[in-house]
Amino acid sequence: MKITEKEFNVLTGEETITERDETAAEKKEREKLEASITEAQAETKLKNKAKAALLDKLGISEDEARLLLS
């Protein structure tokens, strides 16, 4: 993956843009972050399904559940 870096020198007003390949450490960190995001999304999806199943079992809507908990 390419990484674009932008530097701005406030004294000279010069802007430097460089593009480089990511390092092995950066790639490992990016992949770790992507995996954790995917895991969090899957966990949220499961929680939402469990909540919906419980509300269905109780026979109440989400709004009614909010009202009960407020």
MARBA-3410 file (N, C-alpha, C, O; in Angstrom, 1 decimal):
70
0.8,-1.2,0.0,0.0,0.0,0.0,0.9,1.2,0.0,1.9,1.3,0.7 ~ 0.5,2.2,-0.7,1.3,3.5,-0.8,0.8,4.4,0.3,-0.4,4.5,0.6 ~ 1.8,5.1,0.9,1.5,6.1,1.9,1.9,7.5,1.4,3.0,7.6,0.9 ~ 1.0,8.4,1.5,1.3,9.8,1.0,1.5,10.6,2.2,0.7,10.7,3.1 ~ 2.7,11.3,2.3,3.0,12.2,3.4,3.1,13.6,2.9,3.7,13.9,1.8
2.6,14.5,3.7,2.6,15.9,3.3,3.3,16.7,4.4,2.9,16.7,5.5 ~ 4.3,17.5,4.0,4.9,18.4,5.0,4.8,19.8,4.5,4.9,20.1,3.3 ~ 4.6,20.7,5.5,4.4,22.1,5.2,5.4,22.9,6.0,5.3,22.8,7.3 ~ 6.3,23.6,5.4,7.2,24.5,6.2,6.6,25.9,6.3,6.4,26.6,5.3 ~ 6.2,26.2,7.6,5.6,27.5,7.8,6.5,28.7,7.6,6.0,29.8,7.3
7.8,28.5,7.7,8.7,29.6,7.5,8.9,29.9,6.0,8.9,31.1,5.7 ~ 9.0,28.9,5.2,9.2,29.2,3.7,7.9,29.1,2.9,7.8,29.6,1.8 ~ 6.8,28.5,3.5,5.6,28.3,2.8,5.7,27.1,1.8,4.8,27.0,0.9 ~ 6.8,26.4,1.9,7.0,25.3,0.9,6.2,24.0,1.4,6.2,23.7,2.6 ~ 5.6,23.4,0.4,4.8,22.2,0.7,5.5,21.0,0.0,5.7,21.1,-1.2
5.8,20.0,0.7,6.4,18.8,0.1,5.5,17.6,0.2,5.1,17.3,1.4 ~ 5.2,16.9,-0.9,4.4,15.8,-0.8,5.2,14.6,-1.3,5.8,14.6,-2.4 ~ 5.3,13.5,-0.5,6.1,12.3,-0.9,5.2,11.1,-0.8,4.2,11.1,0.0 ~ 5.4,10.2,-1.7,4.7,8.9,-1.7,5.7,7.8,-1.5,6.7,7.8,-2.2 ~ 5.3,6.8,-0.6,6.3,5.7,-0.4,5.5,4.5,-0.1,4.3,4.5,0.2
6.1,3.3,-0.2,5.5,2.1,0.2,5.5,2.0,1.8,6.4,2.5,2.4 ~ 4.5,1.3,2.3,4.4,1.2,3.7,5.5,0.2,4.2,5.8,-0.8,3.4 ~ 6.0,0.3,5.4,6.9,-0.6,6.0,6.2,-1.9,6.4,5.0,-1.9,6.5 ~ 7.0,-2.9,6.8,6.4,-4.1,7.3,5.7,-3.9,8.6,4.6,-4.5,8.8 ~ 6.2,-3.0,9.4,5.6,-2.7,10.7,4.3,-2.0,10.5,3.3,-2.3,11.2
4.3,-1.1,9.6,3.0,-0.3,9.3,2.0,-1.2,8.7,0.8,-1.1,9.0 ~ 2.4,-2.2,7.8,1.5,-3.1,7.2,0.9,-4.0,8.3,-0.4,-4.3,8.3 ~ 1.7,-4.5,9.2,1.2,-5.3,10.3,0.2,-4.6,11.2,-0.8,-5.2,11.5 ~ 0.5,-3.3,11.5,-0.4,-2.5,12.3,-1.7,-2.3,11.6,-2.8,-2.3,12.2 ~ -1.6,-2.0,10.3,-2.9,-1.7,9.5,-3.7,-2.9,9.5,-5.0,-2.9,9.6
-3.1,-4.1,9.2,-3.9,-5.3,9.1,-4.5,-5.7,10.5,-5.6,-6.2,10.6 ~ -3.8,-5.4,11.6,-4.3,-5.6,12.9,-5.5,-4.8,13.2,-6.5,-5.2,13.8 ~ -5.4,-3.5,12.8,-6.5,-2.6,13.0,-7.7,-3.0,12.2,-8.8,-2.9,12.7 ~ -7.5,-3.4,10.9,-8.6,-3.8,10.1,-9.3,-5.0,10.7,-10.5,-5.2,10.6 ~ -8.5,-6.0,11.2,-9.1,-7.2,11.8,-9.9,-6.8,13.1,-11.0,-7.4,13.3
-9.4,-5.9,13.8,-10.1,-5.5,15.0,-11.4,-4.8,14.7,-12.4,-4.9,15.4 ~ -11.4,-4.0,13.6,-12.6,-3.3,13.2,-13.7,-4.3,12.7,-14.8,-4.2,13.1 ~ -13.2,-5.3,11.9,-14.1,-6.3,11.4,-14.7,-7.1,12.6,-15.9,-7.4,12.6 ~ -13.9,-7.4,13.6,-14.3,-8.2,14.8,-15.4,-7.3,15.5,-16.4,-7.9,16.0 ~ -15.1,-6.1,15.7,-16.1,-5.2,16.5,-17.4,-5.1,15.7,-18.5,-5.1,16.3
-17.3,-5.0,14.4,-18.6,-4.9,13.6,-19.4,-6.2,13.7,-20.6,-6.1,13.8 ~ -18.7,-7.3,13.7,-19.4,-8.6,13.8,-20.0,-8.8,15.2,-21.1,-9.2,15.3 ~ -19.3,-8.3,16.2,-19.8,-8.4,17.6,-21.0,-7.5,17.8,-22.0,-7.9,18.4 ~ -21.0,-6.3,17.2,-22.2,-5.4,17.2,-23.4,-6.0,16.5,-24.5,-5.9,17.0 ~ -23.1,-6.6,15.4,-24.2,-7.3,14.6,-24.8,-8.4,15.5,-26.1,-8.5,15.5
-24.0,-9.2,16.2,-24.5,-10.3,17.0,-25.4,-9.7,18.2,-26.4,-10.2,18.5 ~ -24.9,-8.6,18.8,-25.6,-8.0,19.9,-26.9,-7.5,19.4,-28.0,-7.7,20.1 ~ -27.0,-6.9,18.3,-28.2,-6.3,17.7,-29.2,-7.4,17.4,-30.4,-7.3,17.7 ~ -28.7,-8.6,16.9,-29.6,-9.7,16.6,-30.2,-10.3,17.9,-31.3,-10.6,18.0 ~ -29.3,-10.4,19.0,-29.8,-10.9,20.2,-30.8,-10.0,20.9,-31.8,-10.4,21.4
-30.6,-8.7,20.8,-31.6,-7.7,21.3,-32.9,-7.8,20.6,-34.0,-7.8,21.2 ~ -32.8,-7.9,19.2,-34.1,-8.0,18.4,-34.8,-9.3,18.8,-36.0,-9.3,18.9 ~ -34.1,-10.4,19.0,-34.7,-11.7,19.4,-35.4,-11.6,20.7,-36.5,-12.1,20.9 ~ -34.7,-10.9,21.7,-35.3,-10.8,23.0,-36.6,-9.9,23.0,-37.6,-10.2,23.6 ~ -36.5,-8.8,22.2,-37.7,-8.0,22.1,-38.8,-8.7,21.5,-40.0,-8.6,21.9
-38.5,-9.5,20.5,-39.5,-10.3,19.8,-40.1,-11.3,20.8,-41.3,-11.6,20.8 ~ -39.3,-11.9,21.6,-39.7,-12.9,22.6,-40.6,-12.3,23.6,-41.6,-12.9,24.0 ~ -40.3,-11.1,24.0,-41.1,-10.3,25.0,-42.4,-9.7,24.3,-43.3,-9.4,25.0 ~ -42.3,-9.6,23.0,-43.5,-9.1,22.3,-43.6,-7.6,22.4,-44.7,-7.0,22.4 ~ -42.5,-6.9,22.5,-42.5,-5.4,22.6,-41.6,-4.8,21.6,-40.7,-5.5,21.0
-41.9,-3.6,21.2,-41.0,-2.9,20.2,-39.8,-2.3,20.9,-39.8,-2.2,22.1 ~ -38.9,-1.8,20.1,-37.7,-1.1,20.6,-38.1,0.1,21.4,-37.5,0.4,22.4 ~ -39.0,0.9,20.8,-39.5,2.1,21.5,-40.1,1.8,22.9,-39.9,2.5,23.8 ~ -40.9,0.7,22.9,-41.5,0.4,24.2,-40.4,-0.1,25.2,-40.5,0.2,26.4 ~ -39.4,-0.7,24.8,-38.3,-1.1,25.7,-37.6,0.1,26.2,-37.2,0.1,27.4
-37.3,1.1,25.3,-36.7,2.3,25.8,-37.5,3.0,26.8,-37.0,3.5,27.8 ~ -38.8,3.0,26.6,-39.7,3.6,27.6,-39.6,3.0,28.9,-39.6,3.6,29.9 ~ -39.6,1.6,28.9,-39.5,0.9,30.2,-38.2,1.2,30.9,-38.1,1.2,32.1 ~ -37.1,1.4,30.1,-35.8,1.5,30.7,-35.5,3.0,31.1,-34.5,3.3,31.8 ~ -36.4,3.9,30.7,-36.1,5.3,31.0,-36.6,5.7,32.3,-36.4,6.9,32.7
END
